């Protein structure tokens, strides 16, 4: 918990994040390339492995997951 509390000191003026369970929800209105919160930043500070997906990718993955499976045979 102490590691998480210290992250706020690094955020930019418009960047926000929220940690829920094992996920970090990051909002960078000026762009992911301009934020101090990179994948490497979270990995170093929280001592975890991270991956990132933008909202467009997540929306598409959900759509794919909701489609019924089609058996195309072997």
C-alpha positions as CSV (number, residue, x, y, z in Angstrom):
1,X,0.0,0.0,0.0
2,X,2.9,2.3,0.7
3,X,4.2,1.9,-2.8
4,X,0.9,2.8,-4.3
5,X,0.5,5.9,-2.1
6,X,3.8,7.3,-3.3
7,X,2.9,7.2,-7.0
8,X,0.7,10.3,-6.9
9,X,3.8,12.5,-6.4
10,X,4.9,11.6,-9.9
11,X,1.8,12.3,-11.9
12,X,1.5,15.2,-14.4
13,X,-1.1,18.0,-14.0
14,X,-3.7,16.1,-16.1
15,X,-2.8,12.5,-15.7
16,X,-4.9,10.4,-13.4
17,X,-4.8,6.8,-12.4
18,X,-6.9,4.4,-10.2
19,X,-5.9,1.0,-8.9
20,X,-8.7,-1.6,-8.6
21,X,-7.7,-5.1,-7.7
22,X,-4.8,-6.1,-9.9
23,X,-5.5,-3.4,-12.6
24,X,-4.3,0.1,-13.0
25,X,-6.6,2.4,-14.9
26,X,-4.6,5.3,-16.4
27,X,-6.0,8.4,-18.1
28,X,-3.6,10.5,-20.0
29,X,-5.5,13.2,-21.9
30,X,-2.3,14.7,-23.3
31,X,-1.2,11.3,-24.7
32,X,0.5,8.2,-23.3
33,X,3.8,9.3,-24.9
34,X,3.8,12.5,-22.8
35,X,3.0,11.1,-19.4
36,X,5.5,10.1,-16.7
37,X,3.4,7.0,-16.1
38,X,4.9,4.5,-18.5
39,X,4.8,0.7,-18.3
40,X,8.4,0.7,-17.0
41,X,7.5,3.3,-14.4
42,X,4.8,1.1,-12.9
43,X,6.9,-2.0,-13.1
44,X,9.8,-0.3,-11.3
45,X,7.8,1.5,-8.6
46,X,5.3,-1.4,-7.8
47,X,7.8,-4.2,-8.5
48,X,5.3,-6.0,-10.8
49,X,5.1,-7.0,-14.5
50,X,2.7,-4.9,-16.5
51,X,1.1,-4.7,-19.9
52,X,-1.1,-2.0,-21.4
53,X,-4.2,-1.8,-23.7
54,X,-6.0,1.3,-24.8
55,X,-9.8,1.6,-24.6
56,X,-10.2,1.0,-28.3
57,X,-8.4,-2.3,-28.1
58,X,-10.3,-3.4,-25.0
59,X,-13.6,-2.6,-26.7
60,X,-12.7,-4.7,-29.7
61,X,-11.5,-7.6,-27.5
62,X,-14.8,-7.6,-25.7
63,X,-16.7,-7.6,-29.0
64,X,-14.7,-10.6,-30.2
65,X,-15.3,-12.4,-26.9
66,X,-19.0,-11.9,-27.1
67,X,-19.4,-13.4,-30.6
68,X,-20.5,-17.0,-30.7
69,X,-17.8,-19.5,-31.6
70,X,-17.9,-20.7,-35.2
71,X,-16.7,-24.3,-35.8
72,X,-14.8,-24.2,-39.1
73,X,-13.8,-27.8,-38.9
74,X,-10.3,-29.2,-39.2
